[in-house]
Amino acid sequence: MDLCVTIKGVSFLLQAGLGILANALVLLAYVHIMLTDAQLQPVDSILCHLAFADLLLLLTRCVPQTMTVFGVRNLLDDAGCKVVIYAYRVARALSVCITCMLSVFQAVTVAPAAGPLLSGLKLRLPRLVVPAFGALWFVNMAVCVAAPLFSVAPRNGTVPPFTLNLGFCHVDFRDNLSYVVNGVAVSVRDFAFVGVMLGSSGYILVLLRRHGRKVRGIRRSQGAAMETRAAKTVVTLVVLYAVFFGIDNVIWIYMLTVPQVPPVVADMRVFFSSCYASLSPFLIISSNKKVKARMVCASSSHQEPEDSKTGKN
C-alpha cells in the first residue's frame, strides 16, 4: 500500500470514526434528555434529527468508502448498492433540508412580533416541527427513488462513460443527458435550500447586531441568553455547511463536464461532502449546554465505580 493510499485511507477512517462517534453521542444525549425531561424543545428535536441524518450519511458513504480504500473488494452486490445509495441520497437530502429548517425556525423565533401573522406563526411553530419532519422524509424518499435505478456493483474493474465511480458501487447513467439532468437537478435543489438558509442566517445576524444593546440588557434572562446562544450556533452550522457545500459543488460541476471522472476527484468530493456530517456534532456538543451536561454526567457516573473499586483495593 503506497503512501497516497494510506493517507487517503486514514483520512476517511478518522472522518468516519470520529463523525459516527460524535453523532451517536449527540443522539444518546438527546435520548437521555427526552427520557428525563419528558420532551425535547423544538430546536433540540431538530438538532437530534440532524445528528441522525448525518449518522446515516456517514454509515452509508464514509464506511463503505473507507473499506474500499483499504482494499476490500466486492463489498456489495447490485441489491446492496441500490439500498446503500438510496439511503445515502435520502440522508444527504435530509441533512441540507434539516439545516435549512433549523435556520428558518431560529430566524422566526428571534424575529420581533411585528404583526398578528408573525405572532400567530411564532405560537404555532413548535407544533409544526414534527409534521415538518414527516413531510421532509416523505418528499426526500420520493424524490430519491430514482437513485437505485442507476446503482450497480462494479463490473470487472471497468468504469463506463457517464458513470460515478464510488469505489464500492457504480452509478451508471448510461448517457450524457441522464448524467447532466441528474447533476443539475441535485444542484438546483441544494442551491435553493442553501440560499434559504443563508438568507435566514443573514437575517438572524442583522437582528442580533441591530438589537445588540437590547440583547446585552436582557442577558440576565436565562431564556434570552439561551435564544441568543442557539441563534449563534445555528448561524455557525449554516456557515460550516455553506463552506463545504461550496467546495463540494465546485468539484461536482467539474465532474459534470467530463465523461469519466478520475478516482482522486471522486474521493475528494466524498471527503468534502462528508465533512459537515462529521464536524457538525462537535459544534452541537461544544455549544449546547444540555448535551454537554449529559456527557459530563455520564462520564462522572462511569468514573465513580472505578474510584470506589480503587478505594477498596
C-alpha positions as a Markdown table, in Angstrom:
| # | Residue | x | y | z |
|---|---|---|---|---|
| 1 | Met | 0.0 | 0.0 | 0.0 |
| 2 | Asp | 1.6 | 3.3 | -1.1 |
| 3 | Leu | 1.7 | 6.5 | 0.9 |
| 4 | Cys | -1.1 | 8.2 | -1.0 |
| 5 | Val | -3.5 | 5.3 | -0.4 |
| 6 | Thr | -2.5 | 5.2 | 3.2 |
| 7 | Ile | -3.1 | 8.9 | 3.7 |
| 8 | Lys | -6.5 | 8.6 | 1.9 |
| 9 | Gly | -7.5 | 5.6 | 4.0 |
| 10 | Val | -6.5 | 7.2 | 7.3 |
| 11 | Ser | -8.3 | 10.4 | 6.4 |
| 12 | Phe | -11.6 | 8.5 | 5.6 |
| 13 | Leu | -11.2 | 6.3 | 8.7 |
| 14 | Leu | -10.7 | 9.3 | 11.0 |
| 15 | Gln | -13.6 | 11.2 | 9.4 |
| 16 | Ala | -16.0 | 8.2 | 9.6 |
| 17 | Gly | -14.9 | 7.1 | 13.1 |
| 18 | Leu | -15.0 | 10.5 | 14.8 |
| 19 | Gly | -18.1 | 11.6 | 13.0 |
| 20 | Ile | -20.1 | 8.4 | 13.8 |
| 21 | Leu | -18.9 | 8.5 | 17.4 |
| 22 | Ala | -19.9 | 12.2 | 17.8 |
| 23 | Asn | -23.3 | 11.9 | 16.2 |
| 24 | Ala | -24.0 | 8.8 | 18.2 |
| 25 | Leu | -23.1 | 10.6 | 21.4 |
| 26 | Val | -25.4 | 13.6 | 20.5 |
| 27 | Leu | -28.3 | 11.1 | 19.8 |
| 28 | Leu | -27.7 | 9.3 | 23.1 |
| 29 | Ala | -27.6 | 12.6 | 24.9 |
| 30 | Tyr | -30.9 | 13.7 | 23.4 |
| 31 | Val | -32.5 | 10.3 | 24.2 |
| 32 | His | -31.5 | 10.8 | 27.8 |
| 33 | Ile | -32.9 | 14.3 | 27.8 |
| 34 | Met | -36.1 | 13.0 | 26.3 |
| 35 | Leu | -36.4 | 10.2 | 28.9 |
| 36 | Thr | -35.7 | 12.5 | 31.9 |
| 37 | Asp | -37.4 | 15.7 | 30.8 |
| 38 | Ala | -40.4 | 14.0 | 29.1 |
| 39 | Gln | -40.0 | 16.0 | 25.8 |
| 40 | Leu | -37.4 | 17.9 | 23.7 |
| 41 | Gln | -37.5 | 21.6 | 22.9 |
| 42 | Pro | -38.2 | 22.2 | 19.2 |
| 43 | Val | -34.6 | 23.3 | 18.5 |
| 44 | Asp | -33.3 | 20.2 | 20.3 |
| 45 | Ser | -35.6 | 18.0 | 18.2 |
| 46 | Ile | -34.3 | 19.5 | 15.0 |
| 47 | Leu | -30.7 | 19.1 | 16.1 |
| 48 | Cys | -31.4 | 15.5 | 17.2 |
| 49 | His | -32.9 | 14.8 | 13.7 |
| 50 | Leu | -29.9 | 16.4 | 12.1 |
| 51 | Ala | -27.5 | 14.2 | 14.1 |
| 52 | Phe | -29.5 | 11.1 | 12.9 |
| 53 | Ala | -29.4 | 12.2 | 9.3 |
| 54 | Asp | -25.6 | 12.8 | 9.5 |
| 55 | Leu | -25.0 | 9.5 | 11.2 |
| 56 | Leu | -26.9 | 7.7 | 8.4 |
| 57 | Leu | -24.9 | 9.6 | 5.8 |
| 58 | Leu | -21.6 | 8.6 | 7.3 |
| 59 | Leu | -22.6 | 5.0 | 7.7 |
| 60 | Thr | -23.8 | 4.7 | 4.1 |
| 61 | Arg | -21.0 | 6.7 | 2.5 |
| 62 | Cys | -17.8 | 7.0 | 4.5 |
| 63 | Val | -17.8 | 3.5 | 6.0 |
| 64 | Pro | -18.0 | 1.7 | 2.6 |
| 65 | Gln | -15.6 | 4.2 | 1.1 |
| 66 | Thr | -13.1 | 3.6 | 3.9 |
| 67 | Met | -13.4 | -0.2 | 3.4 |
| 68 | Thr | -12.8 | 0.1 | -0.3 |
| 69 | Val | -9.7 | 2.3 | 0.1 |
| 70 | Phe | -8.2 | -0.3 | 2.4 |
| 71 | Gly | -8.6 | -3.0 | -0.3 |
| 72 | Val | -12.0 | -4.6 | 0.4 |
| 73 | Arg | -13.4 | -5.8 | -2.9 |
| 74 | Asn | -16.9 | -7.0 | -3.9 |
| 75 | Leu | -18.3 | -5.3 | -0.8 |
| 76 | Leu | -21.8 | -5.1 | -2.1 |
| 77 | Asp | -23.9 | -6.7 | -4.9 |
| 78 | Asp | -26.4 | -4.9 | -7.1 |
| 79 | Ala | -29.2 | -5.1 | -4.5 |
| 80 | Gly | -26.8 | -3.9 | -1.7 |
| 81 | Cys | -25.7 | -1.0 | -3.9 |
| 82 | Lys | -29.2 | 0.1 | -4.5 |
| 83 | Val | -30.1 | 0.1 | -0.8 |
| 84 | Val | -26.9 | 1.9 | 0.3 |
| 85 | Ile | -27.0 | 4.5 | -2.4 |
| 86 | Tyr | -30.7 | 5.2 | -1.8 |
| 87 | Ala | -30.2 | 5.5 | 2.0 |
| 88 | Tyr | -27.2 | 7.8 | 1.3 |
| 89 | Arg | -29.1 | 10.1 | -1.1 |
| 90 | Val | -32.0 | 10.4 | 1.4 |
| 91 | Ala | -29.6 | 11.1 | 4.3 |
| 92 | Arg | -27.8 | 13.8 | 2.3 |
| 93 | Ala | -31.0 | 15.4 | 1.2 |
| 94 | Leu | -32.3 | 15.4 | 4.8 |
| 95 | Ser | -29.1 | 16.9 | 6.1 |
| 96 | Val | -29.4 | 20.0 | 3.9 |
| 97 | Cys | -33.2 | 20.2 | 4.4 |
| 98 | Ile | -33.0 | 20.0 | 8.2 |
| 99 | Thr | -30.1 | 22.5 | 8.4 |
| 100 | Cys | -32.3 | 24.8 | 6.3 |
| 101 | Met | -35.3 | 24.1 | 8.6 |
| 102 | Leu | -33.2 | 24.9 | 11.6 |
| 103 | Ser | -32.1 | 28.3 | 10.3 |
| 104 | Val | -35.7 | 29.2 | 9.3 |
| 105 | Phe | -37.0 | 28.1 | 12.7 |
| 106 | Gln | -34.4 | 30.2 | 14.5 |
| 107 | Ala | -35.0 | 33.2 | 12.3 |
| 108 | Val | -38.7 | 33.2 | 13.0 |
| 109 | Thr | -38.0 | 32.6 | 16.7 |
| 110 | Val | -35.7 | 35.6 | 17.1 |
| 111 | Ala | -37.8 | 37.9 | 14.8 |
| 112 | Pro | -39.7 | 40.6 | 16.6 |
| 113 | Ala | -43.5 | 40.1 | 16.5 |
| 114 | Ala | -44.3 | 42.8 | 14.0 |
| 115 | Gly | -47.9 | 41.8 | 13.4 |
| 116 | Pro | -50.7 | 39.2 | 14.0 |
| 117 | Leu | -49.5 | 36.9 | 11.2 |
| 118 | Leu | -45.9 | 36.6 | 12.6 |
| 119 | Ser | -47.2 | 36.4 | 16.2 |
| 120 | Gly | -49.5 | 33.5 | 15.2 |
| 121 | Leu | -46.7 | 31.8 | 13.4 |
| 122 | Lys | -44.5 | 32.0 | 16.4 |
| 123 | Leu | -47.1 | 30.3 | 18.5 |
| 124 | Arg | -47.8 | 27.6 | 16.0 |
| 125 | Leu | -44.2 | 27.0 | 15.1 |
| 126 | Pro | -43.3 | 24.4 | 17.8 |
| 127 | Arg | -46.4 | 22.3 | 16.8 |
| 128 | Leu | -45.2 | 22.3 | 13.1 |
| 129 | Val | -41.8 | 20.7 | 13.8 |
| 130 | Val | -43.0 | 17.0 | 13.9 |
| 131 | Pro | -45.2 | 17.4 | 10.8 |
| 132 | Ala | -42.3 | 19.1 | 9.0 |
| 133 | Phe | -40.1 | 16.1 | 9.8 |
| 134 | Gly | -42.7 | 13.7 | 8.3 |
| 135 | Ala | -43.0 | 15.9 | 5.2 |
| 136 | Leu | -39.2 | 16.1 | 4.7 |
| 137 | Trp | -38.9 | 12.3 | 5.0 |
| 138 | Phe | -41.8 | 11.7 | 2.6 |
| 139 | Val | -40.6 | 14.2 | 0.0 |
| 140 | Asn | -37.0 | 13.2 | 0.0 |
| 141 | Met | -37.7 | 9.4 | -0.1 |
| 142 | Ala | -40.0 | 10.1 | -3.1 |
| 143 | Val | -37.5 | 12.3 | -4.9 |
| 144 | Cys | -34.6 | 10.0 | -4.3 |
| 145 | Val | -36.4 | 6.9 | -5.5 |
| 146 | Ala | -34.7 | 7.1 | -8.9 |
| 147 | Ala | -31.2 | 6.7 | -7.4 |
| 148 | Pro | -31.4 | 2.9 | -7.1 |
| 149 | Leu | -32.3 | 2.5 | -10.8 |
| 150 | Phe | -28.8 | 3.6 | -11.8 |
| 151 | Ser | -26.8 | 1.9 | -9.0 |
| 152 | Val | -24.9 | -1.3 | -9.7 |
| 153 | Ala | -22.0 | -3.2 | -8.3 |
| 154 | Pro | -18.6 | -2.7 | -10.1 |
| 155 | Arg | -18.1 | -4.8 | -13.2 |
| 156 | Asn | -14.6 | -6.3 | -13.9 |
| 157 | Gly | -12.8 | -3.2 | -12.8 |
| 158 | Thr | -14.1 | -1.1 | -15.8 |
| 159 | Val | -15.9 | 2.2 | -15.5 |
| 160 | Pro | -18.2 | 3.0 | -18.4 |
| 161 | Pro | -18.6 | 6.6 | -19.6 |
| 162 | Phe | -21.1 | 8.9 | -17.6 |
| 163 | Thr | -20.7 | 6.7 | -14.5 |
| 164 | Leu | -19.9 | 7.9 | -11.0 |
| 165 | Asn | -17.3 | 5.5 | -9.6 |
| 166 | Leu | -17.9 | 5.4 | -5.9 |
| 167 | Gly | -15.4 | 2.5 | -5.4 |
| 168 | Phe | -17.8 | 0.1 | -3.8 |
| 169 | Cys | -20.6 | 0.9 | -6.3 |
| 170 | His | -21.1 | 2.5 | -9.7 |
| 171 | Val | -23.9 | 4.9 | -10.5 |
| 172 | Asp | -24.3 | 4.3 | -14.3 |
| 173 | Phe | -26.4 | 7.0 | -16.0 |
| 174 | Arg | -25.8 | 5.3 | -19.4 |
| 175 | Asp | -26.0 | 8.6 | -21.4 |
| 176 | Asn | -24.9 | 12.2 | -21.2 |
| 177 | Leu | -28.5 | 13.5 | -20.9 |
| 178 | Ser | -29.3 | 11.5 | -17.8 |
| 179 | Tyr | -25.9 | 12.3 | -16.3 |
| 180 | Val | -26.3 | 16.0 | -16.7 |
| 181 | Val | -30.0 | 16.2 | -15.8 |
| 182 | Asn | -29.4 | 14.3 | -12.5 |
| 183 | Gly | -26.5 | 16.5 | -11.7 |
| 184 | Val | -28.4 | 19.7 | -12.4 |
| 185 | Ala | -31.5 | 18.6 | -10.5 |
| 186 | Val | -29.5 | 17.8 | -7.4 |
| 187 | Ser | -27.5 | 21.0 | -7.6 |
| 188 | Val | -30.6 | 23.2 | -8.1 |
| 189 | Arg | -32.3 | 21.6 | -5.1 |
| 190 | Asp | -29.2 | 22.1 | -2.9 |
| 191 | Phe | -28.6 | 25.7 | -4.0 |
| 192 | Ala | -32.3 | 26.5 | -3.3 |
| 193 | Phe | -32.0 | 25.2 | 0.3 |
| 194 | Val | -28.6 | 26.8 | 0.9 |
| 195 | Gly | -29.9 | 30.1 | -0.4 |
| 196 | Val | -32.8 | 30.0 | 2.1 |
| 197 | Met | -30.6 | 29.0 | 5.0 |
| 198 | Leu | -28.0 | 31.8 | 4.1 |
| 199 | Gly | -30.9 | 34.3 | 3.9 |
| 200 | Ser | -32.3 | 33.2 | 7.2 |
| 201 | Ser | -28.8 | 33.3 | 8.9 |
| 202 | Gly | -28.2 | 36.7 | 7.4 |
| 203 | Tyr | -31.5 | 37.9 | 8.9 |
| 204 | Ile | -30.5 | 36.5 | 12.3 |
| 205 | Leu | -27.2 | 38.3 | 12.2 |
| 206 | Val | -28.8 | 41.6 | 11.3 |
| 207 | Leu | -31.3 | 41.2 | 14.1 |
| 208 | Leu | -28.6 | 40.3 | 16.6 |
| 209 | Arg | -26.5 | 43.3 | 15.5 |
| 210 | Arg | -29.4 | 45.8 | 15.3 |
| 211 | His | -30.6 | 44.9 | 18.8 |
| 212 | Gly | -27.2 | 44.3 | 20.3 |
| 213 | Arg | -27.8 | 46.7 | 23.2 |
| 214 | Lys | -31.2 | 45.2 | 23.9 |
| 215 | Val | -29.7 | 41.7 | 23.9 |
| 216 | Arg | -27.0 | 42.8 | 26.3 |
| 217 | Gly | -29.6 | 44.4 | 28.5 |
| 218 | Ile | -31.7 | 41.3 | 28.9 |
| 219 | Arg | -28.8 | 38.9 | 29.2 |
| 220 | Arg | -29.8 | 38.2 | 32.8 |
| 221 | Ser | -32.8 | 36.4 | 31.5 |
| 222 | Gln | -31.9 | 32.8 | 31.0 |
| 223 | Gly | -34.4 | 32.4 | 28.2 |
| 224 | Ala | -33.0 | 35.3 | 26.3 |
| 225 | Ala | -29.4 | 34.1 | 26.7 |
| 226 | Met | -30.3 | 30.6 | 25.5 |
| 227 | Glu | -32.1 | 32.0 | 22.5 |
| 228 | Thr | -29.1 | 34.2 | 21.6 |
| 229 | Arg | -26.7 | 31.3 | 22.0 |
| 230 | Ala | -28.9 | 29.0 | 19.9 |
| 231 | Ala | -29.1 | 31.6 | 17.2 |
| 232 | Lys | -25.3 | 31.9 | 17.1 |
| 233 | Thr | -25.0 | 28.1 | 16.9 |
| 234 | Val | -27.4 | 27.9 | 14.0 |
| 235 | Val | -25.5 | 30.6 | 12.1 |
| 236 | Thr | -22.2 | 28.8 | 12.7 |
| 237 | Leu | -23.8 | 25.5 | 11.4 |
| 238 | Val | -25.0 | 27.2 | 8.3 |
| 239 | Val | -21.6 | 28.8 | 7.6 |
| 240 | Leu | -20.0 | 25.4 | 8.1 |
| 241 | Tyr | -22.4 | 23.8 | 5.7 |
| 242 | Ala | -22.0 | 26.6 | 3.1 |
| 243 | Val | -18.2 | 26.3 | 3.1 |
| 244 | Phe | -18.2 | 22.5 | 2.4 |
| 245 | Phe | -21.2 | 22.8 | 0.1 |
| 246 | Gly | -19.2 | 25.3 | -2.0 |
| 247 | Ile | -16.2 | 23.0 | -2.2 |
| 248 | Asp | -18.4 | 20.0 | -2.9 |
| 249 | Asn | -20.2 | 21.8 | -5.8 |
| 250 | Val | -17.1 | 23.1 | -7.4 |
| 251 | Ile | -15.9 | 19.5 | -7.7 |
| 252 | Trp | -19.4 | 18.4 | -8.7 |
| 253 | Ile | -19.6 | 20.9 | -11.6 |
| 254 | Tyr | -16.2 | 19.7 | -12.8 |
| 255 | Met | -17.5 | 16.1 | -12.7 |
| 256 | Leu | -20.4 | 17.0 | -14.9 |
| 257 | Thr | -18.1 | 18.4 | -17.6 |
| 258 | Val | -16.1 | 15.1 | -18.1 |
| 259 | Pro | -17.5 | 11.7 | -19.3 |
| 260 | Gln | -15.2 | 9.8 | -17.0 |
| 261 | Val | -14.3 | 11.1 | -13.6 |
| 262 | Pro | -10.8 | 10.4 | -12.2 |
| 263 | Pro | -10.9 | 8.4 | -8.9 |
| 264 | Val | -9.0 | 11.0 | -7.0 |
| 265 | Val | -11.5 | 13.7 | -7.9 |
| 266 | Ala | -14.4 | 11.4 | -6.8 |
| 267 | Asp | -12.6 | 10.7 | -3.5 |
| 268 | Met | -12.1 | 14.4 | -2.9 |
| 269 | Arg | -15.8 | 15.1 | -3.4 |
| 270 | Val | -16.7 | 12.3 | -1.0 |
| 271 | Phe | -14.4 | 13.6 | 1.7 |
| 272 | Phe | -15.5 | 17.2 | 1.5 |
| 273 | Ser | -19.2 | 16.4 | 1.1 |
| 274 | Ser | -19.0 | 14.3 | 4.3 |
| 275 | Cys | -17.1 | 16.9 | 6.4 |
| 276 | Tyr | -20.2 | 18.7 | 7.6 |
| 277 | Ala | -21.7 | 15.5 | 8.8 |
| 278 | Ser | -18.6 | 14.6 | 10.8 |
| 279 | Leu | -17.9 | 18.1 | 12.2 |
| 280 | Ser | -21.4 | 19.4 | 13.0 |
| 281 | Pro | -21.9 | 17.2 | 16.0 |
| 282 | Phe | -18.8 | 18.6 | 17.7 |
| 283 | Leu | -20.2 | 22.1 | 17.2 |
| 284 | Ile | -23.5 | 20.9 | 18.8 |
| 285 | Ile | -21.6 | 19.3 | 21.7 |
| 286 | Ser | -19.5 | 22.4 | 22.4 |
| 287 | Ser | -22.4 | 24.9 | 22.1 |
| 288 | Asn | -25.3 | 23.0 | 23.7 |
| 289 | Lys | -25.2 | 23.0 | 27.4 |
| 290 | Lys | -27.8 | 20.3 | 27.8 |
| 291 | Val | -25.9 | 17.9 | 25.6 |
| 292 | Lys | -22.6 | 18.7 | 27.3 |
| 293 | Ala | -24.1 | 18.3 | 30.7 |
| 294 | Arg | -25.4 | 14.8 | 29.9 |
| 295 | Met | -22.0 | 13.8 | 28.6 |
| 296 | Val | -20.3 | 15.1 | 31.7 |
| 297 | Cys | -22.9 | 13.3 | 33.9 |
| 298 | Ala | -22.3 | 10.0 | 32.1 |
| 299 | Ser | -18.6 | 10.4 | 32.4 |
| 300 | Ser | -18.8 | 11.1 | 36.1 |
| 301 | Ser | -21.1 | 8.2 | 36.8 |
| 302 | His | -18.7 | 5.9 | 34.9 |
| 303 | Gln | -15.7 | 7.0 | 36.9 |
| 304 | Glu | -17.4 | 6.7 | 40.3 |
| 305 | Pro | -17.5 | 2.8 | 40.3 |
| 306 | Glu | -13.8 | 2.7 | 39.2 |
| 307 | Asp | -12.9 | 5.1 | 42.0 |
| 308 | Ser | -14.8 | 3.0 | 44.6 |
| 309 | Lys | -13.0 | -0.1 | 43.4 |
| 310 | Thr | -9.7 | 1.6 | 43.7 |
| 311 | Gly | -10.5 | 2.8 | 47.2 |
| 312 | Lys | -11.4 | -0.8 | 48.3 |
| 313 | Asn | -8.2 | -2.1 | 46.9 |
